[in-house]
């Protein structure tokens, strides 16, 4: 074979860095459940707006007033479900390979989701107390 024979040159390839590096991707993956937990907080707060308690009789009477009355229980249960999903998603991401900032965000997500559930239980326990 002739040493001066040329083959077609390889195609010009530009190796650009990815838009999200693995470190940034782990932070983004950890931030999504935090946003979901905050949406769960908003739904839980929205679910208690139309609730009114009447303690004048022997048993506490719960009434729902206003335009959100039909959806109050839907908001509450959806907020609880979303908070649980955010907690388990954050736990799953925390157990994977993640940066320090991502670990902190996962712990914050777990704290927000846990506080959502505890706040929901405490609100109804205090409100129904005679």
N, CA, C and O of each residue as an XYZ file, in Angstrom:
520
protein
N       0.843     -1.177      0.000
C       0.000      0.000      0.000
C       0.885      1.236      0.000
O       1.939      1.263      0.635
N       0.455      2.220     -0.696
C       1.202      3.453     -0.831
C       1.096      4.258      0.457
O       0.002      4.477      0.978
N       2.229      4.688      0.958
C       2.200      5.435      2.214
C       1.654      6.842      2.057
O       1.299      7.481      3.048
N       1.582      7.330      0.840
C       1.059      8.674      0.610
C      -0.428      8.667      0.264
O      -1.039      9.723      0.092
N      -0.996      7.489      0.166
C      -2.431      7.429     -0.127
C      -3.201      7.937      1.083
O      -2.916      7.572      2.224
N      -4.140      8.751      0.820
C      -4.912      9.330      1.925
C      -6.293      8.731      1.958
O      -6.906      8.435      0.932
N      -6.740      8.570      3.130
C      -8.126      8.144      3.323
C      -8.941      9.388      3.614
O      -8.404     10.456      3.907
N     -10.198      9.230      3.529
C     -11.031     10.400      3.824
C     -10.839     10.783      5.286
O     -10.788      9.926      6.167
N     -10.733     12.072      5.523
C     -10.503     12.492      6.911
C     -11.718     12.190      7.786
O     -12.845     12.151      7.293
N     -11.493     11.980      9.067
C     -12.644     11.722      9.952
C     -13.513     12.972     10.030
O     -13.017     14.089      9.883
N     -14.789     12.786     10.258
C     -15.671     13.955     10.346
C     -15.275     14.833     11.529
O     -14.804     14.358     12.563
N     -15.483     16.114     11.336
C     -15.142     17.070     12.389
C     -16.178     16.978     13.499
O     -17.362     17.227     13.275
N     -15.734     16.626     14.678
C     -16.643     16.457     15.820
C     -16.243     17.451     16.893
O     -15.081     17.534     17.289
N     -17.215     18.189     17.347
C     -16.973     19.132     18.437
C     -17.482     18.484     19.711
O     -18.659     18.139     19.820
N     -16.609     18.325     20.648
C     -17.002     17.748     21.928
C     -17.388     18.858     22.878
O     -16.559     19.371     23.629
N     -18.644     19.219     22.837
C     -19.130     20.260     23.741
C     -19.488     19.618     25.063
O     -19.949     18.477     25.102
N     -19.279     20.342     26.142
C     -19.691     19.787     27.429
C     -21.215     19.698     27.498
O     -21.912     20.536     26.927
N     -21.719     18.713     28.177
C     -23.179     18.602     28.272
C     -23.758     19.788     29.024
O     -23.096     20.412     29.853
N     -25.006     20.077     28.712
C     -25.665     21.221     29.348
C     -25.728     21.043     30.861
O     -25.441     21.971     31.617
N     -26.101     19.856     31.290
C     -26.114     19.542     32.713
C     -25.042     18.504     32.975
O     -25.128     17.382     32.476
N     -24.055     18.859     33.739
C     -23.071     17.862     34.132
C     -23.707     16.970     35.193
O     -24.803     17.256     35.676
N     -23.026     15.903     35.551
C     -23.617     14.971     36.507
C     -23.845     15.636     37.858
O     -24.802     15.311     38.561
N     -22.954     16.576     38.224
C     -23.131     17.265     39.501
C     -24.368     18.159     39.461
O     -25.154     18.177     40.408
N     -24.540     18.901     38.367
C     -25.717     19.750     38.249
C     -26.987     18.919     38.113
O     -28.046     19.291     38.619
N     -26.866     17.793     37.424
C     -28.035     16.934     37.241
C     -28.512     16.388     38.579
O     -29.718     16.291     38.801
N     -27.602     16.030     39.473
C     -28.011     15.491     40.766
C     -28.715     16.565     41.598
O     -29.657     16.265     42.332
N     -28.260     17.809     41.485
C     -28.924     18.891     42.210
C     -30.309     19.130     41.632
O     -31.264     19.355     42.375
N     -30.425     19.082     40.303
C     -31.732     19.255     39.670
C     -32.672     18.123     40.068
O     -33.841     18.357     40.373
N     -32.158     16.895     40.064
C     -32.985     15.752     40.469
C     -33.432     15.876     41.918
O     -34.526     15.425     42.258
N     -32.625     16.469     42.771
C     -32.990     16.629     44.179
C     -33.952     17.794     44.374
O     -34.722     17.804     45.335
N     -33.917     18.771     43.479
C     -34.767     19.949     43.633
C     -36.217     19.669     43.245
O     -37.134     20.279     43.793
N     -36.425     18.759     42.311
C     -37.785     18.472     41.855
C     -38.672     17.955     42.992
O     -39.785     18.459     43.140
N     -38.245     16.972     43.810
C     -39.106     16.565     44.928
C     -39.351     17.686     45.947
O     -40.403     17.717     46.587
N     -38.391     18.603     46.101
C     -38.611     19.735     47.007
C     -39.745     20.605     46.486
O     -40.595     21.044     47.261
N     -39.768     20.856     45.196
C     -40.876     21.610     44.608
C     -42.198     20.888     44.772
O     -43.228     21.513     45.028
N     -42.169     19.563     44.624
C     -43.391     18.778     44.808
C     -43.871     18.860     46.259
O     -45.072     18.964     46.506
N     -42.949     18.815     47.212
C     -43.326     18.924     48.629
C     -43.912     20.301     48.931
O     -44.838     20.412     49.734
N     -43.391     21.342     48.305
C     -43.932     22.687     48.514
C     -45.323     22.795     47.911
O     -46.188     23.463     48.478
N     -45.555     22.151     46.774
C     -46.910     22.116     46.200
C     -47.853     21.379     47.147
O     -49.006     21.780     47.309
N     -47.369     20.300     47.778
C     -48.177     19.596     48.779
C     -48.521     20.494     49.953
O     -49.634     20.432     50.475
N     -47.574     21.334     50.377
C     -47.849     22.293     51.452
C     -48.947     23.268     51.043
O     -49.860     23.560     51.815
N     -48.841     23.763     49.821
C     -49.849     24.718     49.337
C     -51.226     24.070     49.279
O     -52.223     24.694     49.641
N     -51.285     22.825     48.826
C     -52.585     22.138     48.766
C     -53.162     21.911     50.159
O     -54.368     22.051     50.361
N     -52.309     21.564     51.119
C     -52.812     21.369     52.480
C     -53.327     22.671     53.075
O     -54.351     22.683     53.759
N     -52.620     23.765     52.818
C     -53.082     25.064     53.332
C     -54.369     25.490     52.641
O     -55.256     26.074     53.264
N     -54.465     25.196     51.352
C     -55.679     25.534     50.606
C     -56.863     24.695     51.071
O     -58.006     25.148     51.021
N     -56.590     23.472     51.525
C     -57.667     22.595     51.979
C     -58.283     22.995     53.303
O     -59.391     22.556     53.612
N     -57.601     23.821     54.108
C     -58.168     24.204     55.402
C     -58.843     25.575     55.366
O     -59.428     26.000     56.362
N     -58.767     26.259     54.246
C     -59.410     27.580     54.167
C     -60.923     27.492     54.365
O     -61.465     28.287     55.133
N     -61.637     26.559     53.708
C     -63.098     26.550     53.866
C     -63.615     25.818     55.105
O     -64.828     25.681     55.265
N     -62.735     25.348     55.978
C     -63.161     24.545     57.131
C     -63.527     25.464     58.300
O     -62.770     26.369     58.651
N     -64.689     25.221     58.891
C     -65.131     25.944     60.089
C     -65.532     24.912     61.147
O     -66.170     23.904     60.843
N     -65.147     25.187     62.386
C     -65.447     24.278     63.488
C     -66.412     24.958     64.449
O     -66.244     26.128     64.793
N     -67.420     24.212     64.875
C     -68.388     24.729     65.839
C     -68.280     23.886     67.100
O     -68.595     22.696     67.092
N     -67.830     24.513     68.188
C     -67.647     23.805     69.458
C     -68.782     24.093     70.435
O     -68.651     23.797     71.623
N     -69.889     24.659     69.969
C     -70.971     25.031     70.880
C     -71.754     23.816     71.380
O     -72.337     23.872     72.462
N     -71.779     22.736     70.626
C     -72.497     21.540     71.076
C     -71.519     20.580     71.742
O     -70.333     20.878     71.886
N     -72.030     19.437     72.140
C     -71.203     18.469     72.839
C     -70.093     17.925     71.941
O     -68.968     17.717     72.393
N     -70.413     17.699     70.679
C     -69.440     17.202     69.723
C     -69.077     18.319     68.747
O     -69.903     19.170     68.421
N     -67.877     18.300     68.307
C     -67.421     19.302     67.353
C     -68.090     19.064     66.003
O     -68.115     17.944     65.493
N     -68.628     20.139     65.437
C     -69.272     20.056     64.133
C     -68.359     20.740     63.116
O     -67.980     21.900     63.279
N     -68.019     20.003     62.074
C     -67.161     20.534     61.023
C     -68.045     20.917     59.845
O     -68.824     20.099     59.355
N     -67.922     22.161     59.392
C     -68.651     22.607     58.206
C     -67.662     23.181     57.201
O     -66.591     23.672     57.559
N     -68.041     23.106     55.974
C     -67.224     23.653     54.895
C     -68.012     24.781     54.244
O     -69.165     24.595     53.856
N     -67.391     25.952     54.126
C     -68.070     27.120     53.568
C     -67.253     27.683     52.409
O     -66.046     27.460     52.313
N     -67.918     28.397     51.558
C     -67.235     29.088     50.474
C     -67.161     28.270     49.199
O     -67.642     27.139     49.138
N     -66.552     28.857     48.186
C     -66.496     28.182     46.883
C     -65.590     26.950     46.856
O     -65.736     26.103     45.975
N     -64.664     26.836     47.798
C     -63.780     25.674     47.837
C     -64.322     24.545     48.711
O     -63.635     23.547     48.929
N     -65.541     24.696     49.210
C     -66.085     23.727     50.158
C     -66.146     22.316     49.574
O     -65.884     21.341     50.278
N     -66.490     22.206     48.297
C     -66.616     20.879     47.694
C     -65.266     20.204     47.484
O     -65.202     18.984     47.330
N     -64.203     20.971     47.475
C     -62.896     20.422     47.143
C     -61.939     20.362     48.331
O     -60.782     19.980     48.160
N     -62.387     20.726     49.518
C     -61.494     20.799     50.684
C     -60.859     19.453     50.996
O     -59.647     19.372     51.195
N     -61.650     18.415     51.042
C     -61.085     17.116     51.375
C     -60.197     16.595     50.247
O     -59.217     15.897     50.506
N     -60.528     16.925     49.007
C     -59.675     16.540     47.884
C     -58.309     17.224     47.983
O     -57.280     16.594     47.738
N     -58.299     18.506     48.340
C     -57.032     19.219     48.508
C     -56.207     18.600     49.630
O     -54.996     18.426     49.492
N     -56.861     18.269     50.735
C     -56.132     17.698     51.875
C     -55.504     16.352     51.530
O     -54.317     16.149     51.784
N     -56.264     15.442     50.966
C     -55.734     14.115     50.674
C     -54.715     14.147     49.540
O     -53.758     13.374     49.546
N     -54.914     15.034     48.569
C     -53.917     15.173     47.507
C     -52.611     15.742     48.069
O     -51.526     15.312     47.679
N     -52.718     16.703     48.980
C     -51.526     17.261     49.615
C     -50.762     16.218     50.410
O     -49.531     16.193     50.378
N     -51.473     15.360     51.121
C     -50.819     14.280     51.874
C     -50.142     13.305     50.918
O     -48.995     12.914     51.136
N     -50.846     12.914     49.863
C     -50.283     11.968     48.904
C     -49.047     12.549     48.213
O     -48.040     11.858     48.062
N     -49.121     13.794     47.801
C     -47.978     14.431     47.145
C     -46.801     14.557     48.113
O     -45.652     14.383     47.707
N     -47.068     14.855     49.371
C     -45.991     14.948     50.359
C     -45.314     13.594     50.561
O     -44.091     13.520     50.677
N     -46.098     12.537     50.603
C     -45.515     11.193     50.734
C     -44.675     10.827     49.513
O     -43.589     10.262     49.645
N     -45.181     11.151     48.329
C     -44.417     10.867     47.114
C     -43.110     11.648     47.087
O     -42.076     11.115     46.686
N     -43.151     12.907     47.510
C     -41.927     13.714     47.548
C     -40.940     13.145     48.559
O     -39.736     13.124     48.301
N     -41.432     12.685     49.699
C     -40.559     12.098     50.717
C     -39.845     10.863     50.168
O     -38.630     10.731     50.315
N     -40.597      9.961     49.537
C     -39.989      8.733     49.038
C     -39.074      9.003     47.841
O     -38.063      8.321     47.677
N     -39.411      9.978     47.011
C     -38.529     10.338     45.896
C     -37.214     10.921     46.422
O     -36.141     10.605     45.909
N     -37.304     11.765     47.437
C     -36.089     12.344     48.026
C     -35.247     11.257     48.695
O     -34.019     11.287     48.615
N     -35.895     10.309     49.347
C     -35.148      9.212     49.980
C     -34.445      8.370     48.923
O     -33.307      7.945     49.127
N     -35.103      8.125     47.807
C     -34.503      7.331     46.735
C     -33.310      8.062     46.120
O     -32.282      7.445     45.841
N     -33.441      9.366     45.908
C     -32.341     10.149     45.338
C     -31.194     10.248     46.344
O     -30.026     10.195     45.959
N     -31.523     10.391     47.631
C     -30.500     10.501     48.669
C     -29.647      9.245     48.736
O     -28.444      9.328     48.985
N     -30.252      8.084     48.518
C     -29.506      6.824     48.575
C     -28.636      6.613     47.343
O     -27.736      5.773     47.358
N     -28.894      7.365     46.281
C     -28.078      7.253     45.076
C     -26.829      8.103     45.187
O     -26.508      8.635     46.250
N     -26.137      8.220     44.076
C     -24.911      9.004     44.034
C     -25.296     10.461     43.821
O     -25.913     10.800     42.811
N     -24.935     11.318     44.761
C     -25.408     12.696     44.714
C     -24.379     13.614     45.374
O     -23.580     13.166     46.196
N     -24.401     14.872     45.022
C     -23.451     15.841     45.579
C     -23.900     16.282     46.978
O     -24.988     15.926     47.432
N     -23.068     17.044     47.637
C     -23.392     17.539     48.985
C     -24.615     18.449     48.971
O     -25.483     18.347     49.838
N     -24.678     19.327     47.991
C     -25.836     20.227     47.904
C     -27.104     19.413     47.667
O     -28.155     19.709     48.237
N     -27.000     18.389     46.826
C     -28.144     17.513     46.580
C     -28.579     16.782     47.836
O     -29.774     16.595     48.069
N     -27.609     16.366     48.651
C     -27.963     15.710     49.920
C     -28.715     16.673     50.827
O     -29.711     16.298     51.446
N     -28.243     17.913     50.906
C     -28.931     18.909     51.737
C     -30.344     19.161     51.226
O     -31.279     19.276     52.018
N     -30.506     19.246     49.909
C     -31.837     19.478     49.343
C     -32.744     18.285     49.624
O     -33.926     18.468     49.916
N     -32.213     17.073     49.540
C     -33.021     15.882     49.853
C     -33.453     15.877     51.317
O     -34.589     15.521     51.629
N     -32.556     16.267     52.209
C     -32.917     16.334     53.628
C     -33.965     17.427     53.867
O     -34.871     17.246     54.680
N     -33.848     18.542     53.171
C     -34.850     19.603     53.289
C     -36.200     19.122     52.766
O     -37.240     19.439     53.342
N     -36.185     18.364     51.685
C     -37.428     17.814     51.140
C     -38.075     16.866     52.137
O     -39.284     16.925     52.360
N     -37.276     15.997     52.733
C     -37.815     15.061     53.723
C     -38.396     15.823     54.913
O     -39.437     15.443     55.449
N     -37.722     16.899     55.326
C     -38.227     17.695     56.449
C     -39.545     18.383     56.085
O     -40.482     18.377     56.882
N     -39.625     18.964     54.908
C     -40.862     19.653     54.493
C     -42.008     18.652     54.387
O     -43.111     18.926     54.860
N     -41.761     17.496     53.773
C     -42.817     16.494     53.622
C     -43.273     15.957     54.977
O     -44.469     15.772     55.201
N     -42.331     15.709     55.873
C     -42.693     15.224     57.212
C     -43.470     16.278     57.984
O     -44.456     15.957     58.648
N     -43.041     17.524     57.904
C     -43.766     18.596     58.591
C     -45.159     18.801     58.008
O     -46.088     19.146     58.737
N     -45.314     18.594     56.710
C     -46.655     18.665     56.112
C     -47.599     17.659     56.766
O     -48.715     17.999     57.158
N     -47.137     16.429     56.876
C     -47.983     15.374     57.438
C     -48.243     15.622     58.922
O     -49.371     15.459     59.387
N     -47.210     16.014     59.666
C     -47.407     16.306     61.091
C     -48.316     17.509     61.301
O     -49.129     17.518     62.226
N     -48.186     18.530     60.444
C     -49.054     19.698     60.549
C     -50.506     19.313     60.292
O     -51.402     19.786     60.990
N     -50.747     18.468     59.309
C     -52.099     18.014     58.987
C     -52.715     17.270     60.173
O     -53.864     17.520     60.538
N     -51.954     16.364     60.767
C     -52.452     15.601     61.911
C     -52.694     16.520     63.105
O     -53.722     16.411     63.773
N     -51.756     17.423     63.379
C     -51.902     18.329     64.521
C     -53.073     19.286     64.330
O     -53.799     19.570     65.283
N     -53.263     19.779     63.128
C     -54.375     20.701     62.858
C     -55.708     20.047     63.173
O     -56.541     20.625     63.870
N     -55.909     18.845     62.662
C     -57.187     18.179     62.901
C     -57.317     17.705     64.347
O     -58.426     17.692     64.880
N     -56.237     17.321     64.987
C     -56.315     16.899     66.394
C     -56.656     18.071     67.291
O     -57.470     17.934     68.204
N     -56.046     19.221     67.046
C     -56.346     20.400     67.860
C     -57.740     20.925     67.577
O     -58.452     21.332     68.495
N     -58.131     20.919     66.317
C     -59.446     21.445     65.958
C     -60.575     20.584     66.510
O     -61.620     21.109     66.896
N     -60.382     19.279     66.553
C     -61.446     18.385     67.024
C     -61.430     18.201     68.534
O     -62.313     17.546     69.087
N     -60.436     18.772     69.205
C     -60.347     18.641     70.652
C     -61.498     19.404     71.307
O     -61.800     20.536     70.929
N     -62.115     18.789     72.264
C     -63.231     19.447     72.978
C     -62.770     20.188     74.195
O     -63.584     20.789     74.896
